[in-house]
Structures are given as structure tokens and as C-alpha cells.
Amino acid sequence: KNHSDTATSSTLTTPQQLSLLSKDQSLLAGLQFIMKKQLLKQDVFLIGPPGPTRRRIAMAYCELMRREVEYLCVSPDVTESDIKQRREIKGKTAIYENAAAVRAALLGRILIIDGIEKAERNVLPVINNLLENREMALEDGRFIVSSDRYKELLNLHGKQQINKWNLIRAHPDFLVIAIGLPVPPYYGNPLDPPLRSRFQARTEGMPRV
């Protein structure tokens, strides 16, 4: 039984799994890459052929850094409400529930976007604005702004005016790790250059020379 089989066993604790996975040099290089990009406050795009490698690296990083995760699995059926907010009925009252991307942005979690090449064109601007400016207009009337911009506006206008504008702060520790396939040769939508430029990309799951 090789160490990769052992590492996926449910009987092992997380530290034991990470200890076994540490023998994998490609995994260590991937974890180091993400760590450097987080220090630079840059979002990450892990690209490669189908398989568990990219997802394993993203999840292992979150385990290693003890970071909470929000997971967004992208398909052609994903809409803006699946990224931002959904309207739900609770106690005979209609309320807006934050979706994965909003929870991650506000609470400082890592947002893993799996299958980003499957996103339809109409939802890409939502993702792009969140990546570039850490901004997002919510369905309940609030508006997320970056941590630095929020501090600047707070110093200029005060808390009362900020509340009138319905501005809320994106957490400074918010990080996005996108997982996707290269298009072509695989089926999907190639990322628009503006969106692609928001990421620092690394190829995973392919032989290196």
C-alpha cells in the first residue's frame, strides 16, 4: 500500500495526512506557491487536466493553514444568486441569505471556485469585480468594498455616513483559489483576458521537466 493510498484513509488525522503528503515534492511546491501569493494578496488559479490533484492541493493548503473554506462548484446552471445572495422564506418572512462568495469575503475565508471554465459569460463580471476590487453589489442593498477602501472612506466620512451608504468591509484575509481546466483542449469557456489577469496561475497534475 503506497503512501498516497494511506494519506486518503479516513482513519488518519489531518496532521498524519499532511505528514505523509509532505513526501510529495509537487504538493509541497504547490503549497509554497499558494502561500507566497497569499502573502502578496494575490488570488490563485490552479490549472491542469482532470483529476484530484488541483483540488487536493487547495484543500491541503486550507488544512495546513487552518483556514475555513467556502466551496463554489461552477456549472452552466450557476447564476448570480448562487454567487451572491439567495432570497429565502424563514418564519413567513423573505430574507436574503449570503451565498458562498459573500460569506468568504465578509468572514475572511478561502473561496475555492471549482470548474471556473464552466461559468457562463453573464456571471463572469460578478467574479471579476470581486477579484479585482474586492467589491460586490448585494441584492439586499448593501455593497461590499475592499478593506483598504473601507478604512479610507471611514476616515473621510465617519461611521454614520458609511452606514447610510450601506457599505460593508471585505475581510483582508479573503483569498480566492480557482480550479479549472485548460480550454482548449478541454471543453469549456476560455477566461476573458481581464478575468484571467486577476489570477496568478500554476499548472498542476502534469509532468514537469
Secondary structure in CASP SS format (residue, H / E / C, confidence):
PFRMAT SS
TARGET T0000
AUTHOR 0000-0000-0000
METHOD secondary structure of the structure
MODEL  1
K C 1.00
N C 1.00
H H 1.00
S H 1.00
D H 1.00
T H 1.00
A H 1.00
T C 1.00
S C 1.00
S C 1.00
T C 1.00
L C 1.00
T C 1.00
T H 1.00
P H 1.00
Q H 1.00
Q H 1.00
L H 1.00
S H 1.00
L H 1.00
L H 1.00
S C 1.00
K C 1.00
D C 1.00
Q H 1.00
S H 1.00
L H 1.00
L H 1.00
A H 1.00
G H 1.00
L H 1.00
Q H 1.00
F H 1.00
I H 1.00
M H 1.00
K H 1.00
K H 1.00
Q H 1.00
L H 1.00
L C 1.00
K C 1.00
Q C 1.00
D E 1.00
V E 1.00
F E 1.00
L E 1.00
I E 1.00
G C 1.00
P C 1.00
P C 1.00
G C 1.00
P C 1.00
T H 1.00
R H 1.00
R H 1.00
R H 1.00
I H 1.00
A H 1.00
M H 1.00
A H 1.00
Y H 1.00
C H 1.00
E H 1.00
L H 1.00
M H 1.00
R C 1.00
R C 1.00
E C 1.00
V E 1.00
E E 1.00
Y E 1.00
L E 1.00
C E 1.00
V C 1.00
S C 1.00
P C 1.00
D C 1.00
V C 1.00
T C 1.00
E H 1.00
S H 1.00
D H 1.00
I H 1.00
K C 1.00
Q E 1.00
R E 1.00
R E 1.00
E E 1.00
I E 1.00
K E 1.00
G C 1.00
K C 1.00
T E 1.00
A E 1.00
I E 1.00
Y E 1.00
E E 1.00
N E 1.00
A C 1.00
A H 1.00
A H 1.00
V H 1.00
R H 1.00
A H 1.00
A H 1.00
L H 1.00
L H 1.00
G C 1.00
R C 1.00
I E 1.00
L E 1.00
I E 1.00
I E 1.00
D E 1.00
G C 1.00
I H 1.00
E H 1.00
K H 1.00
A C 1.00
E C 1.00
R C 1.00
N C 1.00
V C 1.00
L H 1.00
P H 1.00
V H 1.00
I H 1.00
N H 1.00
N H 1.00
L H 1.00
L H 1.00
E H 1.00
N H 1.00
R C 1.00
E C 1.00
M E 1.00
A E 1.00
L C 1.00
E C 1.00
D C 1.00
G C 1.00
R C 1.00
F E 1.00
I E 1.00
V E 1.00
S C 1.00
S H 1.00
D H 1.00
R H 1.00
Y H 1.00
K H 1.00
E H 1.00
L H 1.00
L H 1.00
N H 1.00
L H 1.00
H H 1.00
G H 1.00
K H 1.00
Q H 1.00
Q H 1.00
I H 1.00
N H 1.00
K H 1.00
W C 1.00
N C 1.00
L E 1.00
I E 1.00
R E 1.00
A C 1.00
H C 1.00
P C 1.00
D C 1.00
F C 1.00
L E 1.00
V E 1.00
I E 1.00
A E 1.00
I E 1.00
G E 1.00
L C 1.00
P C 1.00
V C 1.00
P C 1.00
P C 1.00
Y C 1.00
Y C 1.00
G C 1.00
N C 1.00
P C 1.00
L C 1.00
D C 1.00
P H 1.00
P H 1.00
L H 1.00
R H 1.00
S C 1.00
R C 1.00
F E 1.00
Q E 1.00
A E 1.00
R E 1.00
T E 1.00
E C 1.00
G C 1.00
M C 1.00
P C 1.00
R C 1.00
V C 1.00
END
